[in-house]
Amino acid sequence: MKLPRLVWLFFDQVLTMPAMQPSERTTRQRIIELLTDSRMTTPQLARSLGISERQVEEHLAHVVKTVLRDRSRRFLREPSSCLDCGFMFRDRTRLTRPSRCPHCRSEGITPTRYHIESLVSGTTHDSPMASRRSDNGKGYL
């Protein structure tokens, strides 16, 4: 059976395609890796990963869920603050930067910094969420 030329071209392209590289780490895995080593803001993560800040914010929501399931780590967040009056956005649950200060209406807001902390092994808690309830004023999510 003779195949049409178009099919042979297609098969030729498939056969000459370079072999796939071993799968790289996903963006979320790279975010977890970066945040485990240091405290970073959304713009810093975006530059390190080569993606937009908006994409980082979307991935961070899933990273938080992943870290919450892991009893050996916890996700920490240093809240944004107003550069003019010093107001701290401790109660803010959104992962995006606030647009302005609710007290002085200034738009000079520091970005939130994120970090993943490894917990000491061998620590026992009554519930898996117990270690995540005390944030010691760090603005933990």
Secondary structure by P-SEA (a helix, b strand, c coil): ccccaaaaaaaaaaaaccccccccccaaaaaaaaaaaccccaaaaaaaacccaaaaaaaaaaaaaaaaacccbbbbbbbbbbcccccccccccccccccccccccccccccbbbbbbbccccccccccccccccccccccc
